[in-house]
Amino acid sequence: MNNLKEVELIQGCKKQDRKTQKLLYEKYSVRYFGVCKRYMKDVEAAEDVLVKGFLKIFDNINSFENKGSFEGWMQRIMVNECLMELRKKQDFTIYLESSNIQPQKDATVLESLYEQDVLKLLEFLPIGCRTVFNLYVIEGFKHNEIAEKLNITEGTSKSQLNLAKEKLKVLLENYGITKYKSS
């Protein structure tokens, strides 16, 4: 039963089979914990959101129509769960520190970093910057979509992204990394 294919996992979960739900959780929990950790400030909050996300997946599994990626469908649920949790506790508009930040001319700053390096550095960003950075750079949302999800303006989304890049650049410079090369 441990080697069930994705289709079998989906079917078992649609039947509300607890063993299959457990297998689905075991198969994907590490991956989606990483997603939750990118958004949440601490491990406990990420774990809470992960559990809520999986409960939502199990509750809504019948709405998955086998069109598109099942993993993508689950990821959208996890990201939305993170955003809902953040909205309960944060006002994303208060983190805008400067409206005079200009878009960065050299986009190679982040391109040359390894994913885990960026993820580690993200922990040092304010929640608003980190959330916009995650949604734009990692999840691939456009600024208008981010603005809608976070109830902010597109300009605020762009400013938060630029602020995140500037803060990341300063963090990198503090660690002695001053040259950025694209591969």
C-alpha positions as CSV (number, residue, x, y, z in Angstrom):
1,M,0.0,0.0,0.0
2,N,3.0,2.3,0.5
3,N,3.7,2.4,-3.2
4,L,0.3,3.7,-4.3
5,K,0.3,5.8,-7.4
6,E,-1.0,9.4,-7.4
7,V,-4.3,8.3,-9.0
8,E,-4.8,5.6,-6.3
9,L,-4.0,8.1,-3.6
10,I,-6.6,10.5,-5.0
11,Q,-9.2,7.8,-5.3
12,G,-8.6,6.6,-1.7
13,C,-8.8,10.1,-0.3
14,K,-12.0,10.7,-2.2
15,K,-13.4,7.7,-0.4
16,Q,-12.1,9.2,2.8
17,D,-9.9,6.2,3.5
18,R,-7.8,7.2,6.6
19,K,-4.9,5.0,5.6
20,T,-4.7,6.5,2.2
21,Q,-5.0,10.0,3.6
22,K,-2.1,9.2,5.9
23,L,0.0,8.0,2.9
24,L,-0.8,11.2,1.0
25,Y,0.3,13.2,4.0
26,E,3.5,11.2,4.4
27,K,4.3,11.5,0.7
28,Y,3.8,15.3,0.5
29,S,4.1,16.8,4.0
30,V,7.9,17.5,3.8
31,R,7.5,19.3,0.5
32,Y,4.5,21.4,1.6
33,F,6.1,22.1,5.0
34,G,8.8,23.8,3.0
35,V,6.2,25.9,1.3
36,C,4.6,26.8,4.6
37,K,7.9,27.6,6.2
38,R,8.7,30.1,3.4
39,Y,5.6,32.1,4.5
40,M,5.4,31.6,8.2
41,K,7.9,33.1,10.7
42,D,8.4,30.1,12.9
43,V,8.2,26.3,12.7
44,E,5.1,25.9,14.9
45,A,3.1,28.3,12.7
46,A,4.3,26.5,9.6
47,E,3.2,23.1,11.1
48,D,-0.2,24.5,12.1
49,V,-0.8,25.8,8.6
50,L,0.4,22.5,7.1
51,V,-2.1,20.6,9.1
52,K,-4.9,23.0,8.2
53,G,-3.9,22.8,4.5
54,F,-4.0,19.0,4.5
55,L,-7.4,19.1,6.2
56,K,-8.6,21.4,3.5
57,I,-7.1,19.1,0.8
58,F,-9.0,16.1,2.3
59,D,-12.2,18.1,2.7
60,N,-12.0,19.4,-0.9
61,I,-10.5,16.4,-2.7
62,N,-13.7,15.8,-4.6
63,S,-13.4,19.2,-6.3
64,F,-10.1,18.0,-7.9
65,E,-11.2,16.9,-11.4
66,N,-7.9,15.3,-12.6
67,K,-7.4,18.3,-14.8
68,G,-3.9,19.7,-14.4
69,S,-1.4,18.8,-11.8
70,F,-2.5,17.4,-8.5
71,E,0.6,18.6,-6.8
72,G,-0.1,22.1,-8.2
73,W,-3.6,21.9,-6.9
74,M,-2.4,21.0,-3.4
75,Q,0.3,23.7,-3.5
76,R,-2.3,26.4,-4.3
77,I,-4.3,25.2,-1.3
78,M,-1.2,25.4,0.9
79,V,-0.2,28.9,-0.3
80,N,-3.8,30.1,0.2
81,E,-3.9,28.6,3.7
82,C,-0.6,30.5,4.5
83,L,-2.0,33.7,3.1
84,M,-5.2,33.3,5.1
85,E,-3.2,32.8,8.3
86,L,-1.0,35.8,7.6
87,R,-4.0,38.0,6.8
88,K,-5.4,37.2,10.3
89,K,-2.3,38.5,11.9
90,Q,-0.8,41.0,9.6
91,D,-1.6,44.2,7.8
92,F,0.6,44.0,4.7
93,T,0.5,47.7,4.0
94,I,2.4,48.6,7.2
95,Y,5.6,47.1,6.1
96,L,6.3,49.5,3.2
97,E,9.3,51.3,4.4
98,S,10.1,53.4,1.4
99,S,8.0,54.4,-1.6
100,N,11.1,55.8,-3.3
101,I,12.7,52.4,-4.0
102,Q,13.4,52.1,-7.7
103,P,13.4,48.8,-9.6
104,Q,16.7,47.1,-9.6
105,K,18.6,47.4,-12.9
106,D,20.8,44.3,-12.3
107,A,18.4,41.3,-11.9
108,T,21.3,38.9,-11.5
109,V,21.5,39.3,-7.8
110,L,19.1,36.5,-7.0
111,E,19.7,34.4,-10.1
112,S,23.1,33.2,-9.0
113,L,22.0,32.1,-5.5
114,Y,21.1,28.5,-4.7
115,E,17.5,28.0,-3.6
116,Q,18.3,27.1,0.0
117,D,20.5,30.2,0.4
118,V,17.6,32.4,-0.7
119,L,15.2,30.6,1.6
120,K,17.5,31.0,4.6
121,L,17.9,34.8,3.8
122,L,14.1,35.2,3.5
123,E,13.7,34.4,7.2
124,F,15.3,37.8,7.9
125,L,12.8,39.8,5.8
126,P,9.8,41.5,7.3
127,I,6.6,39.5,6.7
128,G,5.2,41.8,3.9
129,C,8.4,41.7,1.9
130,R,8.9,38.0,2.4
131,T,5.3,37.2,1.4
132,V,5.4,39.3,-1.8
133,F,8.8,37.9,-2.7
134,N,7.5,34.3,-2.3
135,L,4.4,35.0,-4.3
136,Y,6.2,36.8,-7.1
137,V,9.6,35.0,-7.4
138,I,8.9,31.5,-6.2
139,E,5.2,31.0,-6.9
140,G,5.1,33.0,-10.1
141,F,2.2,35.3,-9.4
142,K,1.9,38.6,-11.2
143,H,1.7,41.9,-9.2
144,N,-2.0,42.3,-9.9
145,E,-2.7,38.8,-8.5
146,I,-0.6,39.5,-5.5
147,A,-2.4,42.8,-4.9
148,E,-5.7,41.0,-5.0
149,K,-4.6,38.1,-2.7
150,L,-3.1,40.5,-0.1
151,N,-5.6,43.3,-0.5
152,I,-2.9,45.8,-1.4
153,T,-2.2,47.9,-4.5
154,E,0.0,46.7,-7.3
155,G,2.4,49.6,-6.5
156,T,2.7,48.3,-3.0
157,S,3.4,44.8,-4.3
158,K,6.1,46.1,-6.6
159,S,7.6,48.3,-3.8
160,Q,7.6,45.3,-1.4
161,L,9.4,43.2,-4.0
162,N,12.0,45.8,-4.6
163,L,12.4,46.4,-0.9
164,A,12.9,42.6,-0.4
165,K,15.5,42.6,-3.1
166,E,17.3,45.5,-1.6
167,K,17.3,43.9,1.9
168,L,18.5,40.6,0.4
169,K,21.3,42.5,-1.3
170,V,22.3,44.1,2.0
171,L,22.2,40.8,3.7
172,L,24.4,39.2,1.1
173,E,26.9,42.1,1.3
174,N,27.0,41.6,5.1
175,Y,28.1,38.1,4.5
176,G,30.8,39.3,2.2
177,I,29.1,38.3,-1.1
178,T,29.5,41.4,-3.3
179,K,29.7,40.0,-6.8
180,Y,26.7,38.4,-8.4
181,K,27.1,36.4,-11.6
182,S,24.5,34.8,-13.6
183,S,25.1,31.2,-14.7
